[in-house]
């Protein structure tokens, strides 16, 4: 897949929340998938979710640096 196509998914995530998630009680759990890489993780807290997303966003930055300026 060309880098331009890959970078269009940079920063894209699919988040699935468990049925017992209750944001008003700060109870958050589910599964998150990074669209560009397909990497996925289960999370049991907002901190876990953000940690996974932060790592993936760092990878997205590296890919976008490799992308040609024009096509």
C-alpha atoms as an extended CHARMM CRD file, in Angstrom:
* protein
*
        71  EXT
         1         1  UNK       CA              0.0000000000        0.0000000000        0.0000000000  PROA      1               0.0000000000
         2         2  UNK       CA              1.4410000000        3.4290000000       -0.8990000000  PROA      2               0.0000000000
         3         3  UNK       CA              2.5170000000        5.6400000000        1.9840000000  PROA      3               0.0000000000
         4         4  UNK       CA             -0.0650000000        8.2630000000        1.0230000000  PROA      4               0.0000000000
         5         5  UNK       CA             -2.8060000000        5.6810000000        1.5290000000  PROA      5               0.0000000000
         6         6  UNK       CA             -1.3500000000        4.5140000000        4.8400000000  PROA      6               0.0000000000
         7         7  UNK       CA             -1.0570000000        8.0350000000        6.1750000000  PROA      7               0.0000000000
         8         8  UNK       CA             -4.7650000000        8.6330000000        5.5010000000  PROA      8               0.0000000000
         9         9  UNK       CA             -5.3980000000        6.2570000000        8.4200000000  PROA      9               0.0000000000
        10        10  UNK       CA             -2.9180000000        8.0130000000       10.7030000000  PROA      10              0.0000000000
        11        11  UNK       CA             -4.5250000000        8.7650000000       14.0360000000  PROA      11              0.0000000000
        12        12  UNK       CA             -7.5840000000        6.6240000000       13.2690000000  PROA      12              0.0000000000
        13        13  UNK       CA             -8.8700000000        4.2590000000       15.9380000000  PROA      13              0.0000000000
        14        14  UNK       CA            -11.8560000000        1.9900000000       16.4550000000  PROA      14              0.0000000000
        15        15  UNK       CA            -12.9810000000        1.8790000000       20.0660000000  PROA      15              0.0000000000
        16        16  UNK       CA            -15.4410000000       -0.7020000000       21.3490000000  PROA      16              0.0000000000
        17        17  UNK       CA            -16.7520000000       -0.1390000000       24.8600000000  PROA      17              0.0000000000
        18        18  UNK       CA            -17.8910000000       -2.9350000000       27.1410000000  PROA      18              0.0000000000
        19        19  UNK       CA            -21.5650000000       -2.9130000000       28.0590000000  PROA      19              0.0000000000
        20        20  UNK       CA            -20.8490000000       -2.0590000000       31.6820000000  PROA      20              0.0000000000
        21        21  UNK       CA            -18.9920000000        1.1500000000       30.7830000000  PROA      21              0.0000000000
        22        22  UNK       CA            -20.3530000000        4.0620000000       32.7970000000  PROA      22              0.0000000000
        23        23  UNK       CA            -18.6310000000        7.3480000000       32.0450000000  PROA      23              0.0000000000
        24        24  UNK       CA            -20.4830000000        9.1800000000       34.8190000000  PROA      24              0.0000000000
        25        25  UNK       CA            -18.7950000000        6.7950000000       37.2730000000  PROA      25              0.0000000000
        26        26  UNK       CA            -15.4870000000        6.9460000000       35.3530000000  PROA      26              0.0000000000
        27        27  UNK       CA            -15.7310000000        3.2170000000       34.5850000000  PROA      27              0.0000000000
        28        28  UNK       CA            -14.2880000000        2.6440000000       31.1400000000  PROA      28              0.0000000000
        29        29  UNK       CA            -13.2920000000       -0.6660000000       29.6080000000  PROA      29              0.0000000000
        30        30  UNK       CA            -13.2040000000       -2.1920000000       26.1480000000  PROA      30              0.0000000000
        31        31  UNK       CA            -11.0660000000       -2.8090000000       23.0980000000  PROA      31              0.0000000000
        32        32  UNK       CA             -9.2060000000       -0.3400000000       20.8980000000  PROA      32              0.0000000000
        33        33  UNK       CA             -7.7490000000       -0.9430000000       17.4440000000  PROA      33              0.0000000000
        34        34  UNK       CA             -5.3140000000        1.2360000000       15.5350000000  PROA      34              0.0000000000
        35        35  UNK       CA             -6.6880000000        1.3090000000       11.9830000000  PROA      35              0.0000000000
        36        36  UNK       CA             -3.3910000000        1.7790000000       10.1340000000  PROA      36              0.0000000000
        37        37  UNK       CA             -1.5370000000       -1.1280000000       11.7710000000  PROA      37              0.0000000000
        38        38  UNK       CA             -4.3760000000       -3.3490000000       12.9580000000  PROA      38              0.0000000000
        39        39  UNK       CA             -2.7660000000       -3.4730000000       16.3950000000  PROA      39              0.0000000000
        40        40  UNK       CA             -5.3550000000       -3.8940000000       19.1240000000  PROA      40              0.0000000000
        41        41  UNK       CA             -5.4720000000       -3.8750000000       22.9040000000  PROA      41              0.0000000000
        42        42  UNK       CA             -7.9250000000       -4.3610000000       25.6900000000  PROA      42              0.0000000000
        43        43  UNK       CA             -8.1580000000       -1.4880000000       28.1610000000  PROA      43              0.0000000000
        44        44  UNK       CA             -9.6010000000       -1.2480000000       31.6330000000  PROA      44              0.0000000000
        45        45  UNK       CA             -9.2000000000        2.4570000000       32.2380000000  PROA      45              0.0000000000
        46        46  UNK       CA             -8.9360000000        5.7690000000       30.4470000000  PROA      46              0.0000000000
        47        47  UNK       CA             -5.2200000000        5.7710000000       31.2350000000  PROA      47              0.0000000000
        48        48  UNK       CA             -4.7640000000        2.3780000000       29.5050000000  PROA      48              0.0000000000
        49        49  UNK       CA             -6.6770000000        3.6050000000       26.4540000000  PROA      49              0.0000000000
        50        50  UNK       CA             -4.6740000000        6.8170000000       26.1960000000  PROA      50              0.0000000000
        51        51  UNK       CA             -1.3540000000        4.9990000000       26.6760000000  PROA      51              0.0000000000
        52        52  UNK       CA             -2.1210000000        2.6950000000       23.7210000000  PROA      52              0.0000000000
        53        53  UNK       CA             -3.3020000000        5.5760000000       21.5460000000  PROA      53              0.0000000000
        54        54  UNK       CA             -0.2580000000        7.6800000000       22.3940000000  PROA      54              0.0000000000
        55        55  UNK       CA              2.1060000000        4.8780000000       21.3350000000  PROA      55              0.0000000000
        56        56  UNK       CA              0.2430000000        4.4520000000       18.0320000000  PROA      56              0.0000000000
        57        57  UNK       CA              0.1970000000        8.1890000000       17.3340000000  PROA      57              0.0000000000
        58        58  UNK       CA              3.9740000000        8.2440000000       17.8000000000  PROA      58              0.0000000000
        59        59  UNK       CA              4.2330000000        5.5150000000       15.1220000000  PROA      59              0.0000000000
        60        60  UNK       CA              1.9400000000        7.5220000000       12.8250000000  PROA      60              0.0000000000
        61        61  UNK       CA              4.2630000000       10.5100000000       13.1160000000  PROA      61              0.0000000000
        62        62  UNK       CA              7.1890000000        8.3670000000       11.9650000000  PROA      62              0.0000000000
        63        63  UNK       CA              5.2320000000        7.1490000000        8.9180000000  PROA      63              0.0000000000
        64        64  UNK       CA              4.1520000000       10.6620000000        7.9460000000  PROA      64              0.0000000000
        65        65  UNK       CA              7.8010000000       11.8000000000        7.9990000000  PROA      65              0.0000000000
        66        66  UNK       CA              8.5450000000        9.1750000000        5.3480000000  PROA      66              0.0000000000
        67        67  UNK       CA              5.7480000000       10.3170000000        3.0510000000  PROA      67              0.0000000000
        68        68  UNK       CA              6.7500000000       12.2200000000       -0.0960000000  PROA      68              0.0000000000
        69        69  UNK       CA              5.7860000000       15.8890000000       -0.1350000000  PROA      69              0.0000000000
        70        70  UNK       CA              3.9180000000       15.5930000000       -3.4330000000  PROA      70              0.0000000000
        71        71  UNK       CA              2.6020000000       12.7290000000       -5.5270000000  PROA      71              0.0000000000
